[in-house]
Amino acid sequence: MKNFIDEIRWRGLIHDEMPGIEDHLSDSIRVSYTGFDPTSNSLHIGSLVPIILLAHFQRSGHKPIALIGGATGMIGDPSGKSAERNLLDEETLVNNQTAIKQQLSQFLNFDSKEKNSAVILNNFDWMNKFSFLEFTRDIGKHISVNYMMSKDSVKNRISSESSSGMSFTEFTYQLIQGYDFLHLHKNYNCTIQMGGSDQWGNITTGTELIRRIDSGKGYALTCPLITKSDGAKFGKSETGNIWLDPNKTSVYKFYQYWLNTSDDDAEKYIKIFTFLSKKEINNIVILHKNEPHKRLIQKSLAKEITTIVHSAKSFSQVELASTILYSKSFKKDIESIDENTFLDIFEGVPFVELPKNELVKGFDMISVLSSKTEFLKSNSDARRSLSENSISINKSKVKEDYLVENKDLINDKYVIINKGKRSTFIIKFT
């Protein structure tokens, strides 16, 4: 088996670890779990680090458990939050769990025939069996309020000037998460919980319950919260979260997010978010530094993570899409991509809709550029630009006598007009 701790340490994936964990992992197959918030039907790239931790754990020969927080998702983890979250109903949480398992299966092997196959569980399955009195009597008495108040997630929330305090519901969160660890320790021989660095307090509450109730030993391991070198929040774009679900964040935008990372961030991210070996990554970094303009680290990073999260086929399409504006066979290439990717490429480009039946006789270029679209201000501007050879239809230069006809339609719908290299306009025929 690979040495799991060595593997994740060189990748920069360890923030805190409980003493003795490396020895604990060295003598047999161990079981570890990580919790995932089911309050959406998709995870976002902020969840990738704990997912990848579980994947490395499995690749090192150990058994991972992905725990969907069906019960805790009804409460909301106060860690790093300034306000209490909305609570979700059971039906929504079940639907979200199904979607999340599909995303996790891109990283984890759930084949039950394997000795270390991954398992997905929902803490609602055992928490819903507790009555309030049973839980406070059998579990709550083992952890003091003083102990719970000492946790940073509680102290920071209560002392924050922008906070209205913490509800009792949220205050119980660490105790419920701690019980999850105890339950998994008893029923699945789980001895390790992993999560983000903001989860240290919740995880160690679980190790305390294991020690006090089960006379056992649990271990905690946390990974750093990922940051960007320019201070911007990792995992966010101008339009919000970068989701793993292509219906929430298109594959093209997902790919572009990684492709557009800075050199400093890309060198860090390629260790964290890919499964390339240390030797492969070192070679890529050396080649990149010799020819930084080729952005080899970014391209390798974007390829690997897009292929894992989506597919090799999806990667091939968005890779083509990212270079399509410079293609020598533009019309042929752009017709090979799907319409959603087409719209992503030209997001924000002004457009006008025109009736398709008017194309029967063709549109002359002057009207296409001015009266039909108002792309240019006047007929004289249109003539001037055409005489200067600065107008293109679907990336091919045209003259004033050119007619836009059905043959020019991309996917039987679109025509792209360019003036020079910077001005673009789209006609959508309906």
N, C-alpha and C positions, 0 to 999 in steps of 0.2 A: 504494500500500500504506500502511496505517496505520503510524505509528511505534510499534513494539512496546514499546520501552523507555519512551517517554513514557506509553503506555497503562497499563503495569503499575506505573509509578512513582507516579502519582497514586492508584492503588488500594492502595498500601502493600504491594506484592508483591515488593519488592526488598530483600534483606538485604545481599548482597555481589555485585559484578559485576567481572569482569576488565576492566582498561583496554582500550579500543579496540573493545569489543563493539558499541557503537552505530554506529560507522562501518562495522564489518564487516556489519551488518545492512542498511545503507542502500543498497547498490548492486546487490543481486541477491537472488533467493530463496535462503534458507539452510535448512539442515537441523539440527534440534536433537533431542536425545533426553532422556527421563526414565525412570528405572527404577522398576518396581513390584514389591513383594514378593508372591510367589505362595503364601505359606504359609497362606492361607485361600481359600475359594472366593468370597469377597466382599471388596471394599475397604470401608473405613469412612470417615467424614467427615474423619478426619485425613489422608486421601489426596487430598482435594478440591483443596487448594491447588496441588500439582504438576500435577494433571489440568487445572485451570483455566489454569495457566501455559501448558501445551501448547495448550489451546483458543485462548487469546489469540494465541499464536504462529501458529497456523493462520489465524485470522481476520485476522491482519496480512499474510497472503499467503505465509507461510513453510511449510515441510514438517515436521511433527512425527513422531517415532518414539516409540512406547510400547514400552519394553523390559521384557519379563517376565523376572524373574531366576530362570529354571529351574535354572541352575547355582549362582548365588550363593545362591538360596533353600535349596539343600542344605547351605550352610555357615552362613549367618546373619551379618548385618551387626552388628559390635560397637558401632557408633555409638549412643551414648545408652543402651546396655544394660548391666546389671550382672551378667547371667548368660548362659551360652551357650544358644541355643535348640535345641529338638529338630529333628532332620533329617527331611525328608520323602522318600518314595519317588517315583520318576519318574511313575508312574500318577496319583498324587494331584496332583502338580504340573501335569500335562497337563490334568486336569479343572479345576483352579483357573484355569489360563490361559484356557480357553474361557469360563468364567463372567466373568472380569475383562474380557475383550474386549467382551462384551455391555454391561457397565457403562460402559466407556470410549466405546462408540459413541453414548452419550447426549450426549457432549460433542464428540467428534471425528468428522470425516467420513472414512470409510475407502473412499469411492468411488474406485476406481482410475482412473476417467476424468478425474478432476481432477488438474491439474498438481501441486498441493500436497496431494494426498490423504495421510491419515495411514497409517502402517504400524505393524503390531504384529509384534514379533520376540521370540525366546526365546534368551537367551545360551547355553542348553544346546546349541543346534544347532551352535555352533562350539567351545564349551569341551570337549564330549565327544570331540572329535577329537584333543585334545592328550594326549600321555602326560605323566606327571609329569616325566620327564627332559627332554622337549622344552620344556615350559613354563619350568622352572627355567633351562635353558640359553639359550633364545631370548628370553625376556621378563625373567625374574628378574634376570639379570645387569645390566640397565639401571637398576635402582632399588636404591640401597643400603639396608641395614638401618637406618643412621643416619637416612636420609630418612624411612623408614616409621615409625621410633620417634618422630619429631618431631611426628607428627599427633596432634591432641587426642583423637581417638577411641581411639587406642592408649594415650597417656599417662594419660588419665583412667581407663581401665579397669585398667591395671596398678597405678596408685597408689591406687586406691580401697580403703579399709579393708574394705568389705563384699564385695569381689571375691576370688575364689580364683585370680585371674590370668587369663591369656588363652591359649587353646590355639593351637597352630601353625595349625590349621584356620582359626580366626578371623583370625589375624594375616595370612593370605594374602588376606583379603577385599579389601583396598584394591587389591592388585596385580591381582586378577581383574577388579574393576570398572574399574580403569585400562585393562586390556586390552580390555574392551568398547568403551570410547571409541576406542581405537586401531583396533579391528576396524571399527567403524562409520565412522570417518574414512576408512579405506582403501576400504571396499566400498560405502558409501552417501554419501560426501562430507559426512559429519556433522561439523560444526565447533563445535557448542555442546552442552554438557550442563547441564541444569537440575535442581535438587533442593532439598530443605530445607537450612537453614543448617548442620545437623549433617553434611551431606554434602560440605562444602567440601574437606576433606582428601582424600576419595576422588576427587572430581572433578579436583582439581589433580594428583593422581597420574596421571590419564589424560592431562592436558595435557602432563605431563612425558614420558610415553611417546611421545606424538605428536611432540613436539619431538626426542627422542633417537633414535627408531627411524625415523620417517617424515619427519623434517626439515620437519614441518608446524606449523600453528598451531591450537590448540584454545582454546576460551573457556569460562569457568565463570560461571554465574549461579545464585545461591541466593535462596530466598524465606524470610521469617521463619517460625519455628515459632509457630503461633497460640496465644495465651493468652487467658484470661478475666479480666475486670477484678477479680473477687472472689478470684482466686488459684486457683480450681478448675480442673481439667484440662479443656481443650477436647476435645470429642468423646466425653465420658463422661457417662453417666447413672447413676442408682442401680443399674441392672441391667447396666451395662458399656458396651461400645462402641456407638456409633450406626453401624450398618452401612448400606450402600447396598442390600443385598439385602432385599426386603420380608419374606422368610421368616425373617430374622435380627432385623430391626428393622421392625416394621410401619410402613406409610405414615403412619398416624395418629401414632405415637410420633415418627417422623422429623419430621413437620410440627410437632408440639408442641414438640420440642426447639428449633427455630428461633423459634417463636412466643413462647417463654418467656424469650428472651434479654433481658438488661438493656438500657436505652437506650444506654449507652456502648458495649456490645459490638455491638448491632445497627447502630449508625452506622458502626462499623468493618467489620462483616461484610458489609453490603450492598454495599460497594465490592469486597470480596474475592470473595464467593461468588455474585455475579450478574453478568450481562452488561448491565445497565442502563447507560445513558450517564451521563456526568458531570452533564449538565443534568437528566436525570430524577431522579437521586439527590439532587442539591441541592434540587430542588423538593419531593421527599418529606421531606427533613430539615426544611425550612422549615415545611411543613404540620404535621409531627409536633410541632415545638417550639411551634407555636401551640395545638395541642390534644393534648398528650401522652397524655391518658387514652384516646385512640383507638388508640394504639400502631400508627401507620401504618407506621413503619419495619419493625417486627417482622412485620406482616402482609404487607408487600411482599416482604421477605426470604424469609419462609416460603413464599409463593406461588411466587416465582421458582425457588428451589432445589428445591422439591418437584416442580414441573412438569418441570424439567430431568431430575432423577434418576429420576422415576417416570413421570408423564404428566399432561396437563391433566385427564383424566378422574379420575385418582386424587386430584389436588389438589381438584377440585370436591367429591368425596365426603368427604374429610377436613375440608374447610372447613365443609361442612354439619354433619359430626359434631361439630366443635368448638363449634358454637352450638346444637346440638340440644336441650340441656337447658333452653334458654330459649325453645324454639319454641312458638308458639301452636297448631301442628298437630303436636304431639309424636309421637303414635302413627303417623301417616301418614309423617312424616319419618324416624322411626327405622326403620321397616320398609323404607325405601329404601336403607339401608346394609347392607353385608355383615356376616356374623356375627362375623368376626375384629375388625372395627372396633367393633362393638357391645361385644364383650368388652373391648377396649382402653379404651373410654369408662368402663366400670364396673369396671375393674381394682381389686381390693382391696375391693370392696363385698361384704358378707356375703351368702350365698345358701343356699338349701336346695333339694333335689330332691324333688319329689312325683310320685306316679303320675298320669299324664294321664287315665286312665280314671275317676278319682274326680271329674273335673270335670263329668261328665255331668249331675249334679244341681245343680252349683254349690257353691261354698264360701261360708258366711256370713262376714261381716267379723270377727266376734269370734274365730272359730277361725283365720282367716287371719292375724290379728295376734298371736295368742298360742299356742294349743296346736299348730297345724299348723307354725308357723315359729319360735316363740319370739322373734320380732322385738320384741315387748313382753313384759314380765314376767308379766302376769296378765290375766284377763278384765276386771278392773276398770280396769286401765290402758288396755286397748283401748277400753272404753266411754267413758272419760274423754276420750281423744284424739279419738274420733269425735264426741263431743258438742261438743268445742272446734273442730271443723271443721279439724283439722290433718292428716287422713289423705288421701292421694291414691293412686289406682291409675292408673298410666301417666300421671301428671301431672294427672289430673282428680280434683277433690274428691269424696269419697263419704261417705255416711251409714251408720248401723248396719244399715239394711235392704238394703244393696247386696249382690248376689251376684257373686262372681268366677266367670266362665264362659268357655267357649271363645272367645267374641267378644273377650275381653280379652287373648288371647295375642298377643304380638309375635313375628312370624315363626313362628307355630304352636308356640311353645316357652316364652317368657318373660313374666313379669308383674313390673312394677316398682312397689314400694310406697315411698311417702315419708311421713315424719312431719315436718311443717314443711319448712324449706329445707335442713336439714343431715343428717338421718338417712335413709338409703336402704337398701333391702333388695330382693333379687331372688329370685323363685321360678322355678325351672326345672322345667318339666313334662316328664317322660320316659315 
